[in-house]
Amino acid sequence: MKYEFQIIANGFEGYGEGTGCFCNKDLQGSFTIKRIEGYYYSKDSFFALCHDNGNKKHYITPFIHGKAKDILLIETNISKEELKKLRYIKVPEPISVKEYYENYNFFSRIPLWLRW
């Protein structure tokens, strides 16, 4: 077991390592997230930078799908110029639960919680 960053959609679904994402809005093609590296955001947009099992980079963004308005994460194309206009947060490396308790006492865990 390890702590890792996940994107929560629909109030309960966690997107992270092992999650399948679609390659486009038509839900054609897919890939599996190996690791989320960081995310870009503004008041009006959100993009996560992730890698698949082949270590290929993908930018994913929320997409509202169907009448039930389910939120899916799909791959998107975004220019480097557009990304520069957004804030970026790098996600900390995943750590095991054992490492977490061995290396972080209660007071040193507080800033770690706040970063997440």
Phi and psi in degrees as GROMACS dihedral restraints (atoms count N, CA, C in turn):
[ dihedral_restraints ]
;  ai    aj    ak    al  type     phi  dphi    fc
    3     4     5     6     1  -145.3    20    10
    4     5     6     7     1   155.5    20    10
    6     7     8     9     1   -83.6    20    10
    7     8     9    10     1   135.6    20    10
    9    10    11    12     1  -150.3    20    10
   10    11    12    13     1   159.2    20    10
   12    13    14    15     1   -75.6    20    10
   13    14    15    16     1   136.0    20    10
   15    16    17    18     1  -134.3    20    10
   16    17    18    19     1   153.6    20    10
   18    19    20    21     1   -97.9    20    10
   19    20    21    22     1   127.1    20    10
   21    22    23    24     1   -99.1    20    10
   22    23    24    25     1   125.2    20    10
   24    25    26    27     1  -126.0    20    10
   25    26    27    28     1   156.3    20    10
   27    28    29    30     1    58.9    20    10
   28    29    30    31     1    19.4    20    10
   30    31    32    33     1    79.9    20    10
   31    32    33    34     1   -11.0    20    10
   33    34    35    36     1  -147.6    20    10
   34    35    36    37     1   -25.3    20    10
   36    37    38    39     1   -76.8    20    10
   37    38    39    40     1   127.2    20    10
   39    40    41    42     1  -100.5    20    10
   40    41    42    43     1   126.4    20    10
   42    43    44    45     1  -104.9    20    10
   43    44    45    46     1   121.6    20    10
   45    46    47    48     1  -166.4    20    10
   46    47    48    49     1  -150.2    20    10
   48    49    50    51     1   -54.5    20    10
   49    50    51    52     1   129.3    20    10
   51    52    53    54     1    89.8    20    10
   52    53    54    55     1    -6.9    20    10
   54    55    56    57     1   -80.8    20    10
   55    56    57    58     1   137.0    20    10
   57    58    59    60     1   -85.3    20    10
   58    59    60    61     1   136.6    20    10
   60    61    62    63     1  -124.0    20    10
   61    62    63    64     1   151.2    20    10
   63    64    65    66     1   -87.3    20    10
   64    65    66    67     1   154.8    20    10
   66    67    68    69     1   -87.6    20    10
   67    68    69    70     1   -14.8    20    10
   69    70    71    72     1  -160.9    20    10
   70    71    72    73     1   175.6    20    10
   72    73    74    75     1   -67.8    20    10
   73    74    75    76     1   -20.1    20    10
   75    76    77    78     1   -82.0    20    10
   76    77    78    79     1     1.2    20    10
   78    79    80    81     1    61.0    20    10
   79    80    81    82     1    31.1    20    10
   81    82    83    84     1   -96.3    20    10
   82    83    84    85     1   131.2    20    10
   84    85    86    87     1    76.4    20    10
   85    86    87    88     1   153.0    20    10
   87    88    89    90     1  -155.2    20    10
   88    89    90    91     1   167.8    20    10
   90    91    92    93     1  -148.7    20    10
   91    92    93    94     1   164.6    20    10
   93    94    95    96     1  -109.4    20    10
   94    95    96    97     1   131.1    20    10
   96    97    98    99     1   -71.1    20    10
   97    98    99   100     1   127.4    20    10
   99   100   101   102     1   -92.5    20    10
  100   101   102   103     1   -42.4    20    10
  102   103   104   105     1  -159.7    20    10
  103   104   105   106     1   138.0    20    10
  105   106   107   108     1   -92.2    20    10
  106   107   108   109     1   122.9    20    10
  108   109   110   111     1   -88.3    20    10
  109   110   111   112     1   -36.5    20    10
  111   112   113   114     1  -178.2    20    10
  112   113   114   115     1  -178.2    20    10
  114   115   116   117     1  -146.4    20    10
  115   116   117   118     1   152.0    20    10
  117   118   119   120     1  -112.0    20    10
  118   119   120   121     1   141.1    20    10
  120   121   122   123     1  -155.2    20    10
  121   122   123   124     1   160.6    20    10
  123   124   125   126     1  -146.2    20    10
  124   125   126   127     1  -173.9    20    10
  126   127   128   129     1   -60.2    20    10
  127   128   129   130     1   -32.2    20    10
  129   130   131   132     1  -110.7    20    10
  130   131   132   133     1    -2.8    20    10
  132   133   134   135     1  -148.7    20    10
  133   134   135   136     1   159.8    20    10
  135   136   137   138     1  -147.6    20    10
  136   137   138   139     1   129.6    20    10
  138   139   140   141     1  -137.1    20    10
  139   140   141   142     1   133.0    20    10
  141   142   143   144     1  -109.3    20    10
  142   143   144   145     1   138.9    20    10
  144   145   146   147     1   -96.1    20    10
  145   146   147   148     1   121.3    20    10
  147   148   149   150     1  -135.7    20    10
  148   149   150   151     1   171.4    20    10
  150   151   152   153     1  -125.1    20    10
  151   152   153   154     1   145.6    20    10
  153   154   155   156     1   -93.1    20    10
  154   155   156   157     1  -175.3    20    10
  156   157   158   159     1   -65.2    20    10
  157   158   159   160     1   -19.6    20    10
  159   160   161   162     1   -93.0    20    10
  160   161   162   163     1     7.8    20    10
  162   163   164   165     1    67.3    20    10
  163   164   165   166     1    20.5    20    10
  165   166   167   168     1   -79.8    20    10
  166   167   168   169     1   138.3    20    10
  168   169   170   171     1   -76.6    20    10
  169   170   171   172     1   143.6    20    10
  171   172   173   174     1  -139.8    20    10
  172   173   174   175     1   142.5    20    10
  174   175   176   177     1  -106.3    20    10
  175   176   177   178     1   123.0    20    10
  177   178   179   180     1  -116.7    20    10
  178   179   180   181     1   152.2    20    10
  180   181   182   183     1  -143.5    20    10
  181   182   183   184     1   153.8    20    10
  183   184   185   186     1   -66.7    20    10
  184   185   186   187     1   145.4    20    10
  186   187   188   189     1  -139.6    20    10
  187   188   189   190     1   126.1    20    10
  189   190   191   192     1   -84.8    20    10
  190   191   192   193     1   123.5    20    10
  192   193   194   195     1  -122.5    20    10
  193   194   195   196     1   135.7    20    10
  195   196   197   198     1    73.6    20    10
  196   197   198   199     1   176.8    20    10
  198   199   200   201     1   -67.8    20    10
  199   200   201   202     1   -29.2    20    10
  201   202   203   204     1   -77.4    20    10
  202   203   204   205     1    -6.2    20    10
  204   205   206   207     1    55.7    20    10
  205   206   207   208     1    43.0    20    10
  207   208   209   210     1   -65.5    20    10
  208   209   210   211     1   144.5    20    10
  210   211   212   213     1   -97.6    20    10
  211   212   213   214     1   121.8    20    10
  213   214   215   216     1  -114.5    20    10
  214   215   216   217     1   157.1    20    10
  216   217   218   219     1  -105.2    20    10
  217   218   219   220     1   125.4    20    10
  219   220   221   222     1  -124.9    20    10
  220   221   222   223     1   156.5    20    10
  222   223   224   225     1   -71.8    20    10
  223   224   225   226     1   144.7    20    10
  225   226   227   228     1  -139.4    20    10
  226   227   228   229     1   156.7    20    10
  228   229   230   231     1   -98.7    20    10
  229   230   231   232     1   128.3    20    10
  231   232   233   234     1  -141.0    20    10
  232   233   234   235     1   138.1    20    10
  234   235   236   237     1   -77.2    20    10
  235   236   237   238     1   155.9    20    10
  237   238   239   240     1   -61.9    20    10
  238   239   240   241     1   -32.2    20    10
  240   241   242   243     1   -64.2    20    10
  241   242   243   244     1   -41.8    20    10
  243   244   245   246     1   -67.3    20    10
  244   245   246   247     1   -40.3    20    10
  246   247   248   249     1   -62.2    20    10
  247   248   249   250     1   -34.7    20    10
  249   250   251   252     1   -64.1    20    10
  250   251   252   253     1   -22.8    20    10
  252   253   254   255     1   -81.8    20    10
  253   254   255   256     1   -10.2    20    10
  255   256   257   258     1  -104.4    20    10
  256   257   258   259     1   158.4    20    10
  258   259   260   261     1   -78.9    20    10
  259   260   261   262     1   148.1    20    10
  261   262   263   264     1  -125.6    20    10
  262   263   264   265     1   136.9    20    10
  264   265   266   267     1  -127.5    20    10
  265   266   267   268     1   121.6    20    10
  267   268   269   270     1   -82.4    20    10
  268   269   270   271     1   134.0    20    10
  270   271   272   273     1   -82.6    20    10
  271   272   273   274     1   136.7    20    10
  273   274   275   276     1   -63.4    20    10
  274   275   276   277     1   155.0    20    10
  276   277   278   279     1   -62.5    20    10
  277   278   279   280     1   142.9    20    10
  279   280   281   282     1   -63.6    20    10
  280   281   282   283     1   145.4    20    10
  282   283   284   285     1  -130.8    20    10
  283   284   285   286     1   152.6    20    10
  285   286   287   288     1   -75.0    20    10
  286   287   288   289     1   159.2    20    10
  288   289   290   291     1   -61.7    20    10
  289   290   291   292     1   -40.5    20    10
  291   292   293   294     1   -60.4    20    10
  292   293   294   295     1   -47.5    20    10
  294   295   296   297     1   -61.2    20    10
  295   296   297   298     1   -39.2    20    10
  297   298   299   300     1   -57.6    20    10
  298   299   300   301     1   -50.6    20    10
  300   301   302   303     1   -73.9    20    10
  301   302   303   304     1   -30.0    20    10
  303   304   305   306     1   -73.5    20    10
  304   305   306   307     1   -35.0    20    10
  306   307   308   309     1  -103.4    20    10
  307   308   309   310     1   -10.4    20    10
  309   310   311   312     1  -129.5    20    10
  310   311   312   313     1   109.5    20    10
  312   313   314   315     1   -76.1    20    10
  313   314   315   316     1   176.9    20    10
  315   316   317   318     1   -53.7    20    10
  316   317   318   319     1   -46.8    20    10
  318   319   320   321     1   -72.8    20    10
  319   320   321   322     1   -30.5    20    10
  321   322   323   324     1   -79.0    20    10
  322   323   324   325     1   -18.2    20    10
  324   325   326   327     1   -76.5    20    10
  325   326   327   328     1   -25.2    20    10
  327   328   329   330     1   -57.5    20    10
  328   329   330   331     1   -50.9    20    10
  330   331   332   333     1   -63.0    20    10
  331   332   333   334     1   -31.2    20    10
  333   334   335   336     1   -64.8    20    10
  334   335   336   337     1   -42.7    20    10
  336   337   338   339     1   -61.5    20    10
  337   338   339   340     1   -42.1    20    10
  339   340   341   342     1   -66.5    20    10
  340   341   342   343     1   -32.7    20    10
  342   343   344   345     1   -68.2    20    10
  343   344   345   346     1   -32.3    20    10
